[in-house]
Amino acid sequence: MRFTAGTPWYKRLRLLRVEAELTQVEMAERLGTTPRNYWRWENGVNIPIPIYRQKIAETLNVPSRVIFAGDLTRKEQNDDSNR
């Protein structure tokens, strides 16, 4: 992984996807969402809901906090840990 603590979550998401050698379309298919929706996440337009954050982490084989911690509001982080 080639990012620092200050790297925004959506850039970490892209870097991890590229390291996993997956396209955005392949990620969308694995997550059960549309390529457009996935693109919006990876470009920081939207934040995935907790169930998708968990699926993303599982697909990329990393803990969810590696991708999302530090960039989400306290409520979003709590929602994620309650699932």
Beta strands, then each sheet from edge to edge (+ up, - down):
end
